[in-house]
Amino acid sequence: MDGSSKVVRYGLKKAFGYIEKDPEKNMMKLMDFVDQLAGDNPDTLPKQRQMVRQVLEDPENNMYQLILHILRDTDTNVLKATFENFFLNATVMGWKRQEELREKYQCNIPWAILLDPTSACNLHCTGCWAAEYGNRLNLTFDEMDSIITQGKELGIYMYIYTGGEPLVRKNDLIALCRKHHDCQFLTFTNATLIDEAFAGEMLEVGNLIPAISVEGFETATDGRRGEGTFQKVMHAMEILREKKLPFGISCCYTSQNLDSIGSEEYFDKMVEWGADFVWYFHYMPVGNDAVPELMPTPEQREYMYHKIREVRKTKPIFAMDFQNDAEYVGGCVAGGRRYFHINANGDCDPCVFIHYSNMNIREHSLLEVLQSPIFMAYHKGQPFNDNQLRPCPMLENPEKLRKMVAESQAHSTDLQSPESAEHLCEKCEQYAKNWQEAADRLWKNSPKGKAEA
């Protein structure tokens, strides 16, 4: 451990000592430590840090209540690991390193890497895009270890597991958490494999947070995932709460379920369950068997645009919308701009929803992947639309994806039923036209849209 690391760890220990004694009184001292460590460098997210300070100065703020809940109801060692790995390593310090390498290599360097440990799953949910891969593909432990090791050299300390059901590989995931104790890990999961023993291991390593997939209340969840699934999920949440382990929820909204999972009742229920965050995803018509009719209507998507922003101002849960929040991250984040995806066969996709690639991680380094033709097409093309409520090169700008795939000669990485970019983009053309009017109106009236007008 070098001298600077020792100073940081000493500062963390002192700051958390204050938090343990009286979290409500001493939260600002933790921010003082972060600001001291970050300094005035524009690469260390000064605006975001200032926003956190404003929240901490207002006890009536719903986000203040969320932060207080996290501090009070999260195991101390988990809290320390999350703060050090997510906020310091992945965000404050990692971002600086990523910016340096973006400039050096003139390509995208991501904040996070999504990877599929396996394509296998203990459930078979209706409409799951991961099922397109089949269920016999796996990244080995050594391959995942290599990805993370290479990633840290690029300043990447955030790793997100998708699948398949990642917890089919729970022993390897815990081993990776233990080996890379300076990284933050998040896993999307159906939660049915979370038991007392695994929760105990999560408590031990401290750096793995689950995002539990729930598509509504009991009838809807069991209808899509199988009878009895909802109660298994509720039991998993109970275990996590008892062990003071943080968790979030993942929701895919469609034209058929929005009335339920976008309701006031559902948001209140997620708070009651003890979730710290909820991540909403728009149904994507990916795969030859996809059902375009499940894509939300413009009215439904606009409803979610307003609802998520309302929830962030009123409820003690942090709500995110993968599509509608693009204005906060400058448009599309795929292609390595902020993240990319590695499937269980090692294929490196620019997006978890867009399965076209020139590279496989078994044959190329992470840097070679980020400099490959399809990734450089993303790098040169972003943002794909000046209206950041129309960010996606597939969903809202299908002509862009069609062109990038053709020019880069990327191939489909769907090994079970390869889908041409032409076929995928055709399913999005009418949707893009239908959404444009609402998106342009919302963007024109948004603070960022007005500033850029």
C-alpha positions in Angstrom: 0.0 0.0 0.0 1.5 3.4 -1.0 1.5 6.5 1.1 -1.5 8.1 -0.6 -3.6 5.0 -0.1 -2.7 4.9 3.6 -3.8 8.6 3.9 -7.1 7.8 2.2 -7.8 4.8 4.3 -7.0 6.7 7.5 -9.3 9.5 6.4 -12.1 7.0 5.6 -11.7 5.4 9.0 -11.9 8.7 10.7 -14.9 9.9 8.7 -16.8 6.7 9.2 -16.1 6.9 12.9 -18.2 10.1 13.0 -20.9 8.5 10.9 -21.2 5.5 13.3 -21.6 7.8 16.3 -24.3 10.0 14.9 -25.1 9.6 11.1 -27.6 12.5 11.0 -25.3 14.9 12.6 -22.0 14.0 10.9 -23.0 13.2 7.3 -21.5 16.5 6.1 -18.1 15.4 7.6 -18.0 12.6 5.1 -18.6 15.0 2.2 -15.8 17.2 3.6 -13.5 14.2 3.3 -14.7 13.5 -0.3 -14.2 17.2 -1.3 -10.7 17.3 0.2 -9.7 14.1 -1.6 -11.2 15.3 -5.0 -9.9 18.8 -4.9 -10.9 21.3 -7.6 -10.2 19.0 -10.5 -13.1 19.3 -13.0 -12.7 15.5 -13.7 -13.9 14.7 -10.1 -17.5 15.6 -10.6 -17.8 18.9 -8.6 -21.4 19.6 -9.7 -22.6 16.2 -8.5 -20.8 16.6 -5.2 -22.4 20.0 -4.7 -25.8 18.5 -5.4 -25.2 15.9 -2.6 -24.2 18.8 -0.3 -27.5 20.6 -1.0 -29.4 17.5 -0.1 -27.5 17.0 3.2 -28.4 20.6 4.1 -32.1 19.9 3.9 -33.5 17.4 6.4 -37.0 17.7 4.8 -35.6 16.5 1.4 -36.7 13.0 0.4 -33.2 12.2 -0.7 -31.9 13.2 2.7 -34.3 10.6 4.2 -33.0 8.0 1.8 -29.4 8.7 2.7 -30.3 8.6 6.4 -32.0 5.2 5.8 -29.0 3.9 4.0 -26.6 5.0 6.8 -28.8 3.6 9.6 -30.0 0.4 8.0 -26.9 -0.8 6.2 -24.2 -3.0 7.7 -21.2 -0.8 8.6 -18.6 -2.8 6.7 -20.9 -2.9 3.6 -21.4 0.8 3.9 -17.7 1.4 4.1 -16.9 -0.8 1.1 -19.7 0.8 -1.0 -18.5 4.3 -0.2 -14.9 3.5 -0.9 -15.5 1.4 -4.1 -18.5 3.1 -5.7 -18.1 6.7 -4.7 -14.3 7.0 -4.5 -12.7 4.4 -6.7 -15.4 4.0 -9.4 -16.7 7.6 -9.5 -14.4 10.3 -8.1 -10.9 8.8 -8.7 -11.8 6.3 -11.5 -13.4 9.0 -13.6 -10.2 11.1 -13.6 -8.2 8.1 -14.9 -10.8 7.4 -17.6 -10.7 11.0 -18.8 -6.9 10.8 -19.1 -7.1 7.6 -21.2 -10.0 8.9 -23.4 -7.7 11.7 -24.4 -4.6 9.5 -24.8 -6.3 6.7 -26.9 -9.0 8.8 -28.6 -11.6 6.3 -27.9 -14.4 5.6 -25.4 -13.3 4.4 -21.9 -16.3 3.3 -19.9 -17.3 3.9 -16.3 -18.8 0.4 -16.0 -18.6 -3.0 -17.7 -21.6 -5.3 -17.9 -20.8 -9.0 -18.2 -22.8 -12.2 -18.3 -21.2 -14.9 -16.2 -23.6 -17.4 -17.7 -26.5 -17.7 -20.1 -28.0 -20.3 -17.9 -31.1 -19.4 -15.7 -33.2 -21.3 -13.2 -36.3 -19.5 -14.7 -37.5 -18.9 -18.2 -39.4 -15.6 -18.2 -41.6 -14.5 -21.0 -39.9 -11.8 -23.1 -36.4 -12.2 -21.6 -33.9 -11.0 -24.2 -31.1 -13.1 -22.5 -33.0 -16.3 -23.4 -32.0 -15.7 -27.0 -28.5 -16.9 -26.2 -29.6 -20.3 -25.0 -28.4 -21.7 -21.6 -25.0 -23.3 -22.1 -22.6 -20.4 -22.4 -20.2 -19.3 -19.6 -17.3 -17.0 -19.0 -14.8 -18.8 -16.9 -13.5 -17.4 -13.6 -10.2 -16.6 -15.1 -11.8 -14.8 -18.0 -13.9 -12.6 -15.7 -10.8 -12.1 -13.5 -8.9 -10.9 -16.5 -11.6 -8.5 -17.6 -11.7 -6.9 -14.2 -7.9 -6.8 -13.9 -7.7 -5.1 -17.4 -10.5 -2.8 -16.5 -8.9 -1.5 -13.3 -5.8 -0.5 -15.4 -8.2 1.7 -17.4 -9.7 3.2 -14.2 -12.9 1.0 -14.3 -14.0 -0.1 -10.8 -17.7 -0.7 -11.5 -18.9 -4.2 -12.8 -22.4 -5.2 -13.4 -23.5 -8.8 -13.9 -26.4 -9.6 -16.2 -27.4 -12.9 -17.7 -28.9 -15.5 -17.7 -29.2 -15.6 -14.0 -25.8 -14.5 -12.6 -26.3 -16.2 -9.3 -26.2 -19.6 -11.0 -22.4 -18.7 -10.6 -22.7 -17.4 -7.1 -19.5 -19.0 -5.9 -17.4 -17.5 -8.6 -19.0 -14.1 -8.1 -18.2 -14.1 -4.4 -14.6 -15.2 -5.2 -14.3 -12.2 -7.6 -15.6 -9.8 -5.0 -13.1 -11.1 -2.5 -10.2 -10.9 -5.0 -11.1 -7.5 -6.3 -12.1 -5.9 -3.0 -11.5 -2.5 -4.4 -14.3 -2.8 -7.0 -18.0 -2.3 -6.7 -20.2 -5.1 -8.1 -23.9 -5.1 -8.8 -25.9 -8.1 -10.1 -29.2 -8.1 -11.8 -31.0 -11.2 -10.4 -34.4 -12.8 -10.1 -33.4 -13.3 -6.4 -34.8 -16.8 -6.1 -31.2 -18.1 -5.4 -30.6 -15.7 -2.5 -30.6 -17.7 0.7 -29.1 -17.3 4.2 -25.8 -18.8 3.3 -25.3 -16.5 0.2 -26.4 -13.4 2.1 -23.8 -14.3 4.7 -21.1 -14.3 2.0 -22.4 -11.0 0.6 -22.1 -9.6 4.1 -18.5 -10.9 4.4 -17.2 -9.4 1.1 -19.3 -6.2 1.3 -19.0 -5.2 -2.3 -21.9 -6.9 -4.1 -25.4 -5.3 -4.4 -28.4 -7.1 -6.0 -30.9 -5.4 -8.3 -33.9 -7.6 -8.1 -36.1 -8.0 -11.1 -39.8 -7.6 -10.2 -42.4 -6.8 -12.8 -45.3 -5.9 -10.5 -47.3 -7.5 -7.8 -47.8 -11.2 -7.3 -50.1 -12.1 -10.1 -48.0 -10.3 -12.8 -44.7 -11.6 -11.4 -45.8 -15.2 -11.2 -47.5 -14.9 -14.6 -44.2 -14.0 -16.3 -41.8 -15.8 -14.1 -43.6 -18.9 -12.8 -46.0 -19.7 -9.9 -44.4 -19.0 -6.4 -41.7 -16.7 -7.7 -43.1 -13.6 -6.1 -43.1 -15.2 -2.6 -39.5 -16.4 -3.1 -38.5 -12.8 -4.0 -40.2 -11.4 -0.9 -38.4 -14.0 1.2 -35.0 -13.0 -0.4 -35.8 -9.3 0.5 -36.6 -10.3 4.0 -33.2 -12.0 4.3 -31.4 -9.0 2.9 -33.2 -6.6 5.3 -32.4 -8.8 8.3 -28.7 -8.8 7.4 -28.7 -5.1 6.7 -27.7 -5.6 3.1 -28.6 -2.9 0.5 -30.6 -3.8 -2.6 -32.5 -2.3 -5.5 -35.1 -3.3 -7.9 -35.1 -3.6 -11.7 -38.3 -3.2 -13.7 -39.0 -3.6 -17.5 -42.0 -1.5 -18.4 -44.1 -2.5 -21.4 -47.4 -1.4 -23.0 -49.1 -4.1 -20.9 -47.7 -3.6 -17.4 -47.1 0.1 -17.1 -50.4 0.8 -15.2 -49.1 -1.5 -12.5 -45.4 -0.9 -12.1 -45.7 2.8 -12.9 -48.3 3.4 -10.2 -48.1 5.4 -7.0 -49.0 2.2 -5.2 -46.1 0.3 -6.7 -43.5 3.0 -5.8 -44.8 3.1 -2.2 -44.6 -0.7 -2.1 -40.9 -0.7 -3.2 -40.1 1.8 -0.4 -41.9 -0.5 2.0 -39.9 -3.5 0.8 -36.7 -1.5 1.7 -35.3 -0.9 -1.7 -32.7 1.8 -2.0 -33.1 2.3 -5.8 -35.2 1.2 -8.7 -34.0 1.0 -12.3 -36.6 1.1 -15.0 -35.9 -0.3 -18.5 -38.0 0.3 -21.6 -39.0 -2.9 -23.4 -36.7 -3.3 -26.4 -37.8 -5.3 -29.5 -34.6 -7.3 -29.6 -34.5 -10.8 -31.1 -36.4 -12.5 -33.9 -39.1 -13.5 -31.5 -39.6 -10.0 -29.9 -43.1 -8.5 -29.8 -43.0 -4.9 -30.9 -46.6 -4.4 -29.6 -45.1 -4.5 -26.1 -43.2 -1.3 -26.7 -44.8 1.6 -24.7 -46.9 4.1 -26.6 -45.6 7.7 -26.7 -48.2 8.6 -24.1 -47.0 5.8 -21.8 -43.4 6.8 -22.2 -44.2 10.4 -21.5 -46.0 9.4 -18.4 -42.9 7.6 -17.2 -40.8 10.7 -18.0 -42.8 12.8 -15.6 -43.4 10.0 -13.0 -39.8 9.2 -12.5 -38.9 12.9 -12.0 -41.8 13.3 -9.5 -40.7 10.3 -7.5 -37.1 11.6 -7.3 -38.5 14.7 -5.6 -41.0 13.1 -3.3 -40.1 9.5 -2.2 -37.1 8.0 -0.3 -36.0 5.8 -3.2 -33.7 6.7 -6.1 -35.5 6.1 -9.3 -33.8 5.9 -12.7 -35.1 5.3 -16.2 -32.5 4.0 -18.7 -34.1 5.7 -21.7 -35.8 8.8 -20.3 -32.8 9.9 -18.2 -30.4 10.2 -21.1 -30.5 13.9 -20.8 -28.6 13.7 -17.6 -25.7 11.7 -19.2 -25.5 13.5 -22.5 -27.4 10.9 -24.6 -26.5 7.4 -25.4 -24.0 5.8 -22.9 -23.3 2.6 -24.9 -20.4 1.7 -27.1 -18.0 2.2 -24.1 -18.9 5.8 -23.7 -20.1 4.9 -20.2 -20.5 1.2 -20.5 -20.5 -1.8 -22.8 -21.6 -5.5 -22.5 -19.7 -8.8 -22.7 -21.9 -11.8 -23.2 -21.4 -15.3 -21.8 -19.7 -16.3 -25.1 -17.1 -13.5 -24.7 -18.6 -11.3 -27.5 -18.3 -7.6 -26.8 -21.5 -5.8 -27.6 -21.7 -2.0 -27.6 -25.0 -2.2 -25.6 -26.8 -4.8 -23.6 -29.7 -4.5 -26.0 -27.7 -4.2 -29.3 -25.9 -7.5 -30.1 -23.5 -6.7 -32.9 -19.7 -6.9 -32.6 -16.3 -7.2 -34.2 -14.5 -8.5 -31.1 -14.4 -11.3 -28.6 -12.7 -10.8 -25.2 -11.1 -14.3 -25.5 -9.1 -13.0 -28.5 -8.6 -9.3 -27.8 -7.8 -7.0 -24.9 -10.3 -4.5 -23.5 -8.5 -1.6 -25.2 -8.6 -3.4 -28.6 -12.3 -3.9 -28.1 -12.8 -0.2 -27.4 -10.9 0.7 -30.5 -12.7 -1.8 -32.7 -14.8 -0.6 -35.7 -18.3 -0.8 -34.1 -17.1 0.8 -30.9 -15.3 3.6 -32.8 -18.5 4.1 -34.8 -20.3 4.8 -31.5 -17.4 7.1 -30.4 -17.6 9.2 -33.5 -21.4 9.2 -33.7 -22.3 10.1 -30.2 -24.6 11.9 -29.4 -26.8 10.3 -32.0 -29.4 13.1 -31.7 -29.2 16.6 -30.4 -32.5 15.9 -28.6 -31.2 13.7 -25.7 -34.7 12.3 -25.2 -34.1 10.5 -28.5 -30.7 9.1 -27.6 -30.6 5.5 -28.9 -29.2 4.6 -32.3 -31.7 1.7 -32.4 -34.9 2.8 -30.8 -35.2 6.5 -31.8 -32.6 6.7 -34.6 -32.7 3.3 -36.3 -31.0 4.6 -39.5 -27.9 5.3 -37.4 -27.6 1.7 -36.1 -28.3 0.3 -39.6 -25.4 2.4 -41.0 -22.9 1.7 -38.2 -23.4 -2.1 -38.4 -23.0 -2.1 -42.2 -19.9 0.1 -42.3 -18.2 -1.7 -39.4 -19.1 -5.1 -40.8 -20.1 -6.1 -37.2 -21.9 -9.5 -37.0 -24.8 -10.6 -34.8 -23.6 -12.1 -31.5 -27.0 -13.9 -30.9 -25.8 -17.5 -31.3 -29.3 -19.0 -31.0 -31.2 -17.0 -33.6 -29.0 -14.3 -35.3 -30.9 -11.2 -36.2 -29.9 -8.8 -38.9 -29.6 -5.1 -38.1 -32.1 -4.5 -40.9 -34.7 -6.7 -39.3 -34.2 -5.1 -35.8 -34.2 -1.5 -37.2 -37.4 -2.1 -39.2 -39.2 -2.8 -35.9 -38.1 0.5 -34.5 -38.9 2.9 -37.4 -42.6 3.5 -36.6 -41.9 3.8 -32.9 -39.2 6.4 -33.6 -41.6 8.5 -35.7 -44.4 8.2 -33.1 -42.1 9.3 -30.2 -40.5 12.2 -32.0 -43.3 14.8 -31.4 -43.5 14.1 -27.7 -39.7 14.0 -27.3 -39.2 17.3 -29.2 -41.8 19.0 -27.1 -40.4 17.6 -23.8 -36.9 18.5 -24.8 -37.8 22.0 -25.8 -39.3 22.6 -22.4 -36.6 20.9 -20.3 -33.9 23.0 -18.6 -31.1 21.5 -20.7 -33.1 21.8 -23.9 -33.7 25.5 -23.2 -30.1 26.1 -22.4 -29.0 24.6 -25.7 -31.7 26.3 -27.8 
